[in-house]
């Protein structure tokens, strides 16, 4: 993002080219926040220019469309096999402080024309308030999120972390299947609350300040933590759900694995030291993960899941 361009590599990791540069013109970016490869091109959410950009596979500019505030800001983009793209947006109701955000998952044509809305679901990630004259985003910790991935044939798998429900949606037929999985809820403890507030930063250039009491009063902790924190779908349609890890000393990363019909297969362990799988993709039978080296520089690591 900070380089304001997109770097293209081969599947083996060989560098091909740089796409774009900093700016506001066609083919230029100011914080390319989300990128997805579609059938015939690339879709980019150019955050600070507040626009979606459609490019050819070689990076040539095709079309730009402005992201209207009422439409919601894109959070995630993924391509479909037919060339369409799935975009998750978040609509913030700034004028209604006690109303949660709306998580909206939609399908767009390659020319960025809206085709259909898959789901619209409330998610309360933040409360937006004026505190001491400052417009403040008050994080609502342990909020159950909505996670999704795309199957190889184009269906969209959506996971609801509030109650461990997984749905599959067809872009024309709508919801085609749903299943739930039993799990042991993890309670939010007083230690969790103290750790959360200790990690907040609030202050000025002169140094850190005490967290305003208004932030603590408006921060709501649920009784339990979310059931899981991400899902992935492999090339065979199996659904990999990343359940909440119960402690920092967990020796391995564990998935709950389900077949395409939602039947529980078992648990899958992955030898990764990173905060997996928050930045992960499944492609060509491998799981690709963004990790960081000892100097904090990002690197892409490829994993294979075996029996």
N, C-alpha and C positions, 0 to 999 in steps of 0.2 A: 504493500500500500504506500509506504513512505517514498518509494521510488517513482510512484505514479505511472507505472507501466506494467505490462504482463509479459512474463518470460515463457517461452515455449520450448519444451524439451521432447525428445523421443521417449518411447516406453522404456528404453534402457538407461535413461538419464542423460543422454547427450544433448547439449545445448543447441537449439536451432536458431532462435532469433528473439529480439525484443519487439513487442508490439506496443505502440503508443509512446507518449511522452507527456510531461506536465503541461496543462493548458485547458482551454475551454472550447477549442475548435473541434471539428470532426476528427475522430481518431485520437483525441487527446483526453487525458484523465486528470482528475484531482481526487485522489483516494479511491481507486477501484476496489470496492469493498467485497463484492461477491462476483464470481466468474463461473460460467458453466459452458461446457462444450455441447452444442446441439448436433443434429445430424449433419448439417452443412455449414456450421459456423460457430460463432462465439457470442454469448450474451454477457454483458457486464453491467453491474450496478455501479455507476460512477457517483459515489456518495456526496462529495462536497459540491459537485456540479448538479446534484439532484436530478439525475437522468438515467435511463436505461439505454444501452447502446447495443445495436446488433452489428456484428462484424463478420466478414468471411473467415474461413478457417485459417487464412494467411494473415488475418488482421486488418483487412481493408474495411473502411467504414461503409456501412449500408444505410443505417437509419438510427436516429436518436429520438427518444420520446421523453418529455419532462415528467418527473414523478410529482404528481400533485399531492399536497398535504392530506387532502381528504381521502386519497386512495391508500394511504399507508406507506411506510418505508419498507422496501424489500429487506428481508433478513437472510434468505437462502434462495438459491436458484439451481435447478438441475434440468438437464436436457432429457427429452423423451426420444425413443427410437425413430419416431416419424418426423422429427424435426421441431416439434413443439417444445415449449419449455414450461416447467412448473416453477412458480414464484410464490414464496411465502412472504406476506406483508404483515406489518403491525400497524393498526390504526390506533392513534392516541387521541382520546377525547379531552383536549386541553381545557375546554370550557366547562367540563363536568368532572370535578375533582374526585368524586366518589364512584366514578364509573371505571371498571377495568378496561384494559386494552383488548382489542379484537385481533385474534390471530386468524388470518385469512389465507387459504391455500388456493391458488388459481392456476389455470392453464392458459397459456398465451401461444398464438401462432408465431412462426419465425419472424414475421414483420411486427411483432409486439402488440398485435390486436388481441384483446381479451376474448377467449372462447368459452370458458365456463368457470364457475366457482365450485371447488370441491367441498370445502367446509368453511364455516365461520364460527369461531369458538372463543369465548372470553378467557383471557389469561391476565392475571394481575401481577405484572413484573415490577411496576413502579407506581408510586403515587406522585403526582406533580403538584407542587405547592409553592407559594411565595413564603420564604422564611428569612426574616431580617432583611427584607428588600431584595433577596436573591431568589430567582426561579430555580427550584431544587427538585431533582429526581430522587425520590425516597425509595430505595430498593426494598422490595418485599421478599425477604429471604425464604428459601426452600419452597418457592412457588412451584407447583407441578406444571411442567411445560408440555407442549405438544411437539413430537418429533416425527419425522417422516423420511422415507426413502423411496426410490423408484425401482420397480422390478424390470428385468430385462425386456419383457414384452410390453412394458409401458404402464402397467397398473401402479397405483400409488399406495404404499403401506403407511398407515398413520398410527402412531402410538400415543395414548393418553396416559401420562404418568400419574394422574390423580388416583387411578384405580386399577392400573395394569390392564387396560383394554387395548387391543390391537384391531384395526380395521383395514380392509383392502377396498380401494375405490377404483372403478373403471371410469375413464374420462367421459364416456357417453352413457353408460348404464347406471352410474352412481355406485353406492356401497354394495359390494358383492359378497362380503363375508366379514365376520367379527368373532373374536374370541377373547376370553379373559383368563388370567393366570393367577393362581393363589400365591401370595407372598407374605412374609412376616414384616409388618410395618416397623419402621425405625422411628422412635420418638425423638422429637426435638427437645434437647435437654437445656438446663440453665447454662451449662458449659458451652453449648453450641451458641446460645444467645450472646454470652460474654465474648466469645471468639469472633462472632460476626461484628459486633460493635467495635472491638479492638482493631479490626481490619479496615474500618472506614477511615477515610481521610477527609478532613474538613478544616479549612484554614485559608491562609493567604500567603503571600510571598515571604512574610516575616516569620512564618513557622506554623506549626500545627496548632489548631484550637480545639477546645473541648467540643464534643458533639452536642449540638443544641438539643435541649430537652424536647423540642417539637418533633425532631427526627425520631427520637426514641419512642415518643408517644404515638407517632403515626406508623411506626414499623410494626407490622403484625406477623407473628410467628404461628404457623399452623401447628396442630397437635403432632402430626407425623411428617416425616420427610417424604419426597416423591418416591414412587415405586422404582423408577429407573431414570437414567439421565441421557439416553440416546438409543437409537435403533439403526441397524444397517441391514440391507438385504443383499445376499450374495448372488452370484450369477445363476444359480439354480433355483432361486426364489426362496431359499431358506431365510428365516427372519432371525437376526441376532440382536438380542435386547441386552443392554448394558445395565444391570441392576445396581442399585445404590450400594457402594462399597461401605462396609461397616466401620472401617478405621483406616488411618493412614499407614498402619503397619501391615495392611493386607499384602501378602507375599506375591500375589499374582493378579492379573487382570482376568476377570471371568465374565463370559457371556452366558445368558440363557438362550439356547438354540431351539427354534421351532421349524418344522417343515412348512412348505407353502400353504398347507391346509390348517396350520395352527396347532398341530400335534407336537407336544413337547418332546424334543429329542434328548436333551441333556445339557450339561454345562461344558463350555469350551474355555480353556485357559490359553492366554496369550502372554508370551514372554516379552512384555514391554514395560519400560520404566516410566513412560510418559503419562500424561493425563488423558489416556486413551479412553474412549474413542471420540473425543470432542472435535477433533479435526481429522476425520478419516473418510476414505472412500473405498468402495469395492469395485475392482475393474479387472477383467481377465483372470479371474480365480485368485486374485491377490487382494489383500487389504493394504491400502496405502495410507501412511500416517505421517503427519507433520510432527517432528520431534526437534529438540534443540541440543546443540553440543555444549561442551563445557564453557565456551565463550558466549553462549546464549544465541548463537546463530542458528537459523532454522535449517533443517534438513528433511528430506523425504525418505522414509524407510518403508520397504516393501515386506509384507508378511504373507505367508501361506498358511491356511488353516488345514490341518490334516487330522485324520481319525486317530 
